[in-house]
Amino acid sequence: MRMYPSHVIAHALVLVSVLVASAPAAGAFPRPSIAFEPRQYGCPAVSVPPVIDGSLEDPAWSGAPWSDPFVDIEGPARPAPTFATRVKMIWDDRFFYVGAELEEPHLWATLRERDAVIYHDNDFEVFIDPDGDNHLYYELEINALGTEWDLLLVKPYRDGAPAVNAWDIQGLRTAVRLEGTLNEPGDTDEGWSVEIAIPWTVLAECAGRPAPPRPGDIWRVNFSRVQWDLEVEDGAYAKRLAAGGGPLPEHNWVWSPQGLIAMHYPEMWGEVMFMAGGEAGPFDDSPEHLSITDAQTLMPLYYAQREHHERHGRFAGSLGELIALDPGLASLDDHPRTRLRLAGGNDLFHAILSTAAGIFTIDQTGRLERAPLEGVPGPAGESGVRP
């Protein structure tokens, strides 16, 4: 992920290439209902790794701060979670470590087969997109039995790709510690903790950047807790049923809110800055944080293009067509260096945004990339954008 200092690029350029699509469709494309304000975490390095036994009392964890408490996946407009959840993160040259603490009065888990759909139980989930391009990211789920489900996402489900369930985190270490008794309705439990060590050798496979990271690098990360409402039936826990007969919908509690009930919007995940030691520097002073913030400018354009395609069976041929769906996109056309270009083809679009923090591209697959300055066509055909 190449970064550019602010003096290199002085103006904003938006280039949209639009290619005509096929049969008409109707509908609205789901988009986050909250502003882009990802939670942030400074992840300290450790010289002595923790023992992976499910306990977060190991001295290696002592210098890591607790995260903000988890919130509802949709954001602050929804009720606060019933039970508390928080995480810690640390790293060394071999592993990325995650520790989680989950308050839980009714410890319950049923799934024992690896790579089962673990969120059918109460679970804890980890999501990692190393280069923040919305593609080729990782997911790991674990329940209170310690059963794991790891998978690779080539791209989000919204963009038409299935998960790669056959992918495994070779060398993964996990442990669960229970504060109470599992699957015993006759008592009240305190909760459970999870300890995870993910090898950099595996995260490097699709990272698109150095892994282990360099101090100061920011990766996009989020955590989710799936929680089902339970009742006691014949002396055992069972999912509480809705009036229609099926289980009540699960609760989704997360570290960084998504703004909709969907974890697979990686652009909304939190920011984890890897530190050499001590406290993280201010995120606002980080070139990569500024780059992430500016790149996010393209996501509303992507949502509007997807909605336009679902309504009309084609991607929009002008920014004006998209502004009708999202008036906020008018800001992309306000700068004198903003430019719109069209190209021929089928069922594709491409957009380029240039700001003081970098050059960013997005297309119909939702892939959000940073592009080099060289070779970006400017007005009158010149290559690149210069102050």
VEXDREN-2710 file (C-alpha; in Angstrom, 1 decimal):
% VEXDREN-2710
k/r/px/py/pz
1/MET/0.0/0.0/0.0
2/ARG/1.9/3.0/-1.3
3/MET/1.3/6.3/0.5
4/TYR/1.8/9.9/-0.8
5/PRO/2.7/13.0/1.2
6/SER/0.2/15.8/1.1
7/HIS/2.5/18.1/-1.0
8/VAL/2.5/15.6/-3.9
9/ILE/-1.2/15.9/-4.8
10/ALA/-2.9/19.3/-4.4
11/HIS/-6.2/18.9/-6.1
12/ALA/-9.2/16.5/-6.3
13/LEU/-9.9/14.5/-9.4
14/VAL/-12.8/12.2/-9.9
15/LEU/-12.7/10.0/-13.0
16/VAL/-15.7/7.7/-13.6
17/SER/-15.7/5.2/-16.4
18/VAL/-19.2/3.8/-17.0
19/LEU/-20.1/0.8/-19.1
20/VAL/-23.7/0.0/-20.0
21/ALA/-25.4/-3.0/-18.4
22/SER/-28.1/-5.5/-19.4
23/ALA/-31.6/-6.3/-18.2
24/PRO/-33.4/-3.9/-15.9
25/ALA/-33.8/-4.6/-12.2
26/ALA/-35.4/-2.9/-9.2
27/GLY/-34.6/-2.3/-5.6
28/ALA/-32.5/-0.3/-3.2
29/PHE/-28.9/-1.3/-2.3
30/PRO/-28.3/-1.5/1.4
31/ARG/-25.9/1.1/2.8
32/PRO/-24.7/2.1/6.3
33/SER/-27.1/4.3/8.2
34/ILE/-24.3/6.0/10.3
35/ALA/-21.4/8.3/9.5
36/PHE/-18.0/6.8/8.8
37/GLU/-16.3/7.0/12.3
38/PRO/-14.4/3.8/12.8
39/ARG/-13.2/3.0/16.2
40/GLN/-9.4/3.0/16.7
41/TYR/-6.9/0.9/18.7
42/GLY/-3.2/1.2/19.2
43/CYS/-1.8/-2.4/19.3
44/PRO/1.4/-2.6/21.3
45/ALA/4.2/-5.0/20.4
46/VAL/5.4/-7.5/23.0
47/SER/8.8/-9.1/23.5
48/VAL/7.5/-12.1/25.4
49/PRO/4.4/-13.8/23.9
50/PRO/1.4/-14.8/26.0
51/VAL/0.7/-18.4/26.9
52/ILE/-2.4/-19.3/24.9
53/ASP/-4.6/-20.8/27.6
54/GLY/-7.7/-18.6/27.5
55/SER/-6.6/-16.4/30.4
56/LEU/-5.9/-12.7/29.8
57/GLU/-4.0/-12.5/33.1
58/ASP/-0.7/-13.3/31.4
59/PRO/1.8/-10.4/31.8
60/ALA/2.0/-10.0/28.1
61/TRP/-1.5/-8.5/28.1
62/SER/-0.8/-6.0/30.9
63/GLY/0.4/-3.2/28.6
64/ALA/-2.5/-3.5/26.2
65/PRO/-5.6/-1.3/26.8
66/TRP/-9.1/-2.6/26.7
67/SER/-11.1/-1.6/23.7
68/ASP/-14.2/0.4/23.9
69/PRO/-17.2/-1.7/25.0
70/PHE/-19.1/-3.4/22.1
71/VAL/-22.2/-1.8/20.7
72/ASP/-25.1/-2.9/18.6
73/ILE/-24.0/-3.5/15.0
74/GLU/-26.4/-0.8/13.7
75/GLY/-25.0/1.9/15.9
76/PRO/-26.0/4.1/18.7
77/ALA/-29.7/4.4/17.7
78/ARG/-30.2/0.8/18.7
79/PRO/-30.3/-0.5/22.4
80/ALA/-27.0/-1.1/24.1
81/PRO/-26.0/-4.7/24.4
82/THR/-27.4/-6.7/27.4
83/PHE/-24.0/-8.1/28.3
84/ALA/-20.5/-6.5/28.1
85/THR/-17.8/-7.5/25.6
86/ARG/-14.4/-6.0/25.1
87/VAL/-11.1/-7.0/23.5
88/LYS/-7.3/-6.5/23.7
89/MET/-4.7/-6.8/20.9
90/ILE/-0.9/-7.3/20.9
91/TRP/1.6/-8.5/18.4
92/ASP/5.1/-9.8/17.9
93/ASP/7.1/-11.0/14.9
94/ARG/5.2/-14.3/14.7
95/PHE/1.6/-13.7/15.7
96/PHE/-1.3/-11.2/15.9
97/TYR/-2.9/-11.9/19.3
98/VAL/-6.5/-11.1/20.2
99/GLY/-8.0/-11.5/23.7
100/ALA/-11.7/-11.1/24.3
101/GLU/-13.8/-11.0/27.5
102/LEU/-17.5/-11.8/27.2
103/GLU/-20.0/-11.3/30.1
104/GLU/-22.4/-14.2/30.0
105/PRO/-24.8/-15.5/32.6
106/HIS/-25.8/-18.6/30.5
107/LEU/-22.8/-20.3/29.0
108/TRP/-24.1/-22.4/26.0
109/ALA/-22.6/-24.0/23.0
110/THR/-23.5/-27.1/20.9
111/LEU/-21.3/-27.1/17.8
112/ARG/-18.2/-29.3/17.9
113/GLU/-17.3/-29.9/14.3
114/ARG/-14.6/-27.6/12.9
115/ASP/-15.8/-25.2/10.1
116/ALA/-19.4/-25.7/11.1
117/VAL/-21.5/-22.5/10.9
118/ILE/-20.4/-21.3/14.4
119/TYR/-22.7/-18.3/14.6
120/HIS/-25.7/-20.7/15.0
121/ASP/-24.3/-20.8/18.6
122/ASN/-23.3/-17.8/20.6
123/ASP/-19.9/-16.9/19.3
124/PHE/-17.0/-14.5/19.0
125/GLU/-15.8/-13.4/15.6
126/VAL/-12.7/-11.7/14.2
127/PHE/-12.5/-9.9/10.8
128/ILE/-9.2/-8.7/9.2
129/ASP/-8.6/-6.8/6.0
130/PRO/-4.9/-6.0/6.0
131/ASP/-4.8/-3.5/3.1
132/GLY/-8.3/-2.1/3.4
133/ASP/-9.4/-2.8/-0.2
134/ASN/-12.6/-4.6/0.8
135/HIS/-11.4/-7.8/-0.9
136/LEU/-9.3/-10.8/0.2
137/TYR/-10.1/-10.6/3.9
138/TYR/-10.2/-13.1/6.7
139/GLU/-12.8/-14.3/9.2
140/LEU/-12.5/-16.5/12.3
141/GLU/-15.4/-17.6/14.6
142/ILE/-15.2/-19.5/17.8
143/ASN/-17.8/-20.7/20.4
144/ALA/-17.5/-21.5/24.1
145/LEU/-16.5/-25.1/23.3
146/GLY/-13.5/-23.7/21.4
147/THR/-14.8/-24.9/18.0
148/GLU/-13.4/-22.8/15.2
149/TRP/-14.6/-21.7/11.8
150/ASP/-12.0/-19.9/9.6
151/LEU/-12.7/-18.7/6.1
152/LEU/-11.3/-16.5/3.4
153/LEU/-13.5/-14.0/1.6
154/VAL/-12.4/-13.2/-1.9
155/LYS/-14.9/-10.3/-1.8
156/PRO/-18.0/-9.5/0.2
157/TYR/-21.2/-11.5/-0.3
158/ARG/-22.8/-8.3/-1.7
159/ASP/-20.4/-8.5/-4.6
160/GLY/-21.2/-12.1/-5.6
161/ALA/-18.5/-14.3/-4.2
162/PRO/-18.8/-17.2/-1.9
163/ALA/-16.6/-17.7/1.1
164/VAL/-13.6/-20.1/0.8
165/ASN/-14.4/-22.6/3.6
166/ALA/-11.5/-24.9/2.6
167/TRP/-9.0/-22.2/3.6
168/ASP/-7.4/-22.9/7.0
169/ILE/-5.2/-20.8/9.3
170/GLN/-2.3/-23.1/9.5
171/GLY/-0.6/-22.7/12.9
172/LEU/-3.7/-21.0/14.5
173/ARG/-3.7/-21.2/18.3
174/THR/-6.9/-20.6/20.3
175/ALA/-8.1/-21.3/23.8
176/VAL/-11.3/-20.6/25.7
177/ARG/-11.7/-20.1/29.5
178/LEU/-15.1/-20.5/31.1
179/GLU/-16.2/-18.6/34.2
180/GLY/-19.1/-21.0/35.0
181/THR/-20.5/-24.2/33.8
182/LEU/-21.3/-24.9/30.1
183/ASN/-24.8/-25.9/29.2
184/GLU/-26.0/-26.0/32.8
185/PRO/-29.2/-24.0/33.2
186/GLY/-29.3/-24.6/36.9
187/ASP/-26.8/-21.9/37.8
188/THR/-25.7/-18.4/36.8
189/ASP/-22.4/-18.0/35.1
190/GLU/-20.0/-15.0/34.9
191/GLY/-18.8/-15.3/31.3
192/TRP/-16.0/-16.6/29.1
193/SER/-12.7/-15.4/27.6
194/VAL/-11.0/-16.2/24.3
195/GLU/-7.4/-16.0/23.4
196/ILE/-6.3/-16.2/19.8
197/ALA/-2.9/-16.2/18.1
198/ILE/-3.0/-15.8/14.3
199/PRO/0.4/-16.4/12.4
200/TRP/1.6/-13.6/10.2
201/THR/2.7/-16.3/7.7
202/VAL/-1.0/-17.0/7.0
203/LEU/-2.1/-13.4/7.2
204/ALA/0.6/-12.6/4.6
205/GLU/-1.1/-14.8/2.0
206/CYS/-3.6/-12.1/0.9
207/ALA/-2.3/-9.1/2.8
208/GLY/-1.1/-7.1/-0.1
209/ARG/1.4/-5.5/2.2
210/PRO/4.1/-6.4/4.8
211/ALA/3.0/-9.0/7.4
212/PRO/4.2/-8.7/10.1
213/PRO/3.3/-5.1/9.7
214/ARG/5.6/-2.1/10.1
215/PRO/5.2/0.1/13.2
216/GLY/2.6/2.7/12.3
217/ASP/0.8/0.5/9.7
218/ILE/-3.0/0.5/10.1
219/TRP/-5.1/-2.6/9.3
220/ARG/-8.8/-2.7/9.1
221/VAL/-10.2/-5.0/11.8
222/ASN/-13.5/-5.7/13.5
223/PHE/-14.9/-8.0/16.1
224/SER/-18.5/-9.4/16.4
225/ARG/-20.4/-11.2/19.1
226/VAL/-23.4/-13.2/18.1
227/GLN/-25.9/-13.7/21.0
228/TRP/-29.1/-15.7/20.9
229/ASP/-32.0/-15.3/23.3
230/LEU/-32.3/-18.6/25.3
231/GLU/-34.9/-20.3/27.4
232/VAL/-34.9/-23.6/29.3
233/GLU/-36.7/-26.5/27.8
234/ASP/-36.7/-30.0/29.4
235/GLY/-33.7/-29.0/31.5
236/ALA/-31.6/-27.7/28.6
237/TYR/-31.0/-24.4/26.9
238/ALA/-32.9/-23.8/23.7
239/LYS/-33.3/-20.8/21.4
240/ARG/-36.3/-18.7/22.3
241/LEU/-38.9/-18.9/19.6
242/ALA/-40.8/-16.0/17.9
243/ALA/-44.5/-16.0/17.6
244/GLY/-44.2/-17.4/14.1
245/GLY/-42.3/-20.5/15.3
246/GLY/-38.7/-19.8/14.3
247/PRO/-35.9/-18.6/16.7
248/LEU/-35.9/-15.0/17.6
249/PRO/-33.3/-13.0/15.5
250/GLU/-29.9/-13.1/17.0
251/HIS/-28.2/-10.0/18.6
252/ASN/-25.1/-8.7/16.8
253/TRP/-22.7/-6.7/19.1
254/VAL/-19.6/-5.3/17.6
255/TRP/-16.5/-3.3/18.4
256/SER/-16.9/-0.8/15.6
257/PRO/-20.5/-0.2/14.5
258/GLN/-21.4/-1.1/10.9
259/GLY/-24.5/1.0/10.5
260/LEU/-26.5/-2.1/9.2
261/ILE/-26.9/-5.7/10.1
262/ALA/-24.0/-6.9/7.9
263/MET/-20.4/-7.6/9.0
264/HIS/-19.3/-7.9/5.4
265/TYR/-19.0/-4.2/4.8
266/PRO/-15.3/-4.1/5.5
267/GLU/-15.1/-0.4/4.7
268/MET/-16.9/0.2/8.1
269/TRP/-14.4/-1.8/10.2
270/GLY/-12.2/-0.3/12.8
271/GLU/-8.6/0.8/12.5
272/VAL/-5.8/-1.0/14.3
273/MET/-2.4/0.7/14.4
274/PHE/0.6/-1.5/15.1
275/MET/3.1/0.1/17.4
276/ALA/6.7/-0.7/18.2
277/GLY/5.9/-0.1/21.9
278/GLY/4.2/2.3/24.2
279/GLU/1.2/4.3/23.2
280/ALA/0.0/4.8/19.6
281/GLY/0.6/8.2/18.0
282/PRO/-2.4/10.3/17.2
283/PHE/-4.4/8.7/14.5
284/ASP/-5.2/12.1/13.0
285/ASP/-1.5/12.6/12.3
286/SER/-1.2/9.2/10.5
287/PRO/-0.9/9.5/6.7
288/GLU/-2.6/6.1/6.4
289/HIS/-5.5/7.2/8.6
290/LEU/-6.0/10.2/6.4
291/SER/-5.7/8.0/3.3
292/ILE/-8.4/5.6/4.7
293/THR/-10.7/8.6/5.5
294/ASP/-10.3/10.0/2.0
295/ALA/-10.8/6.6/0.3
296/GLN/-14.1/6.3/2.1
297/THR/-15.4/9.2/-0.1
298/LEU/-15.8/6.7/-2.9
299/MET/-18.0/4.3/-1.0
300/PRO/-21.2/6.4/-1.3
301/LEU/-20.6/6.5/-5.0
302/TYR/-20.3/2.7/-5.1
303/TYR/-23.5/2.3/-3.1
304/ALA/-25.3/4.7/-5.5
305/GLN/-24.0/2.9/-8.6
306/ARG/-25.2/-0.4/-7.2
307/GLU/-28.6/1.0/-6.4
308/HIS/-28.8/2.6/-9.8
309/HIS/-28.0/-0.7/-11.4
310/GLU/-30.6/-2.5/-9.4
311/ARG/-33.2/0.1/-10.4
312/HIS/-32.3/0.5/-14.0
313/GLY/-30.3/-2.5/-15.0
314/ARG/-27.2/-0.4/-15.8
315/PHE/-24.6/1.7/-14.1
316/ALA/-25.0/5.5/-14.3
317/GLY/-23.4/7.3/-17.2
318/SER/-22.9/10.5/-15.3
319/LEU/-22.4/11.8/-11.8
320/GLY/-25.7/13.7/-12.1
321/GLU/-27.7/10.5/-12.3
322/LEU/-26.1/9.3/-9.1
323/ILE/-26.7/12.7/-7.3
324/ALA/-30.4/12.0/-7.8
325/LEU/-30.0/9.0/-5.5
326/ASP/-27.5/10.6/-3.1
327/PRO/-27.3/14.4/-3.1
328/GLY/-24.2/14.2/-1.0
329/LEU/-22.3/13.1/-4.1
330/ALA/-22.5/16.6/-5.4
331/SER/-19.4/17.4/-3.3
332/LEU/-17.3/15.2/-5.7
333/ASP/-18.1/17.7/-8.5
334/ASP/-17.5/20.9/-6.6
335/HIS/-13.7/21.3/-7.2
336/PRO/-12.5/22.8/-10.4
337/ARG/-10.2/19.8/-11.0
338/THR/-13.0/17.3/-10.8
339/ARG/-13.6/15.5/-14.1
340/LEU/-16.0/12.9/-15.3
341/ARG/-15.1/10.6/-18.2
342/LEU/-17.1/7.8/-19.9
343/ALA/-15.9/4.6/-21.5
344/GLY/-17.8/1.8/-23.4
345/GLY/-18.4/-1.8/-22.3
346/ASN/-20.9/-3.9/-20.4
347/ASP/-21.9/-3.9/-16.7
348/LEU/-18.8/-2.2/-15.4
349/PHE/-17.9/1.1/-13.8
350/HIS/-14.6/2.5/-12.5
351/ALA/-14.0/5.6/-10.4
352/ILE/-10.8/7.4/-9.4
353/LEU/-10.4/9.9/-6.6
354/SER/-7.3/12.0/-6.1
355/THR/-6.7/14.0/-2.9
356/ALA/-3.9/15.3/-0.8
357/ALA/-3.7/11.9/0.9
358/GLY/-3.4/9.7/-2.1
359/ILE/-5.2/8.4/-5.2
360/PHE/-8.0/5.9/-4.8
361/THR/-10.0/3.7/-7.2
362/ILE/-13.2/1.7/-6.9
363/ASP/-15.2/-0.4/-9.4
364/GLN/-18.4/-2.4/-9.7
365/THR/-16.9/-5.2/-7.5
366/GLY/-16.5/-2.8/-4.6
367/ARG/-12.7/-3.1/-4.5
368/LEU/-11.2/0.1/-3.1
369/GLU/-7.5/0.5/-4.1
370/ARG/-4.8/3.0/-3.8
371/ALA/-3.3/3.8/-7.3
372/PRO/0.1/5.4/-8.1
373/LEU/0.1/9.0/-9.2
374/GLU/2.0/8.3/-12.4
375/GLY/-0.2/7.5/-15.4
376/VAL/-3.5/9.0/-14.0
377/PRO/-4.8/11.1/-17.0
378/GLY/-5.5/14.7/-16.1
379/PRO/-7.3/17.4/-18.1
380/ALA/-6.1/18.0/-21.6
381/GLY/-4.5/14.6/-21.6
382/GLU/-1.6/15.3/-19.3
383/SER/-0.4/12.4/-17.2
384/GLY/-0.8/12.8/-13.5
385/VAL/-2.0/15.6/-11.3
386/ARG/0.5/18.2/-10.1
387/PRO/0.2/21.2/-7.8
END
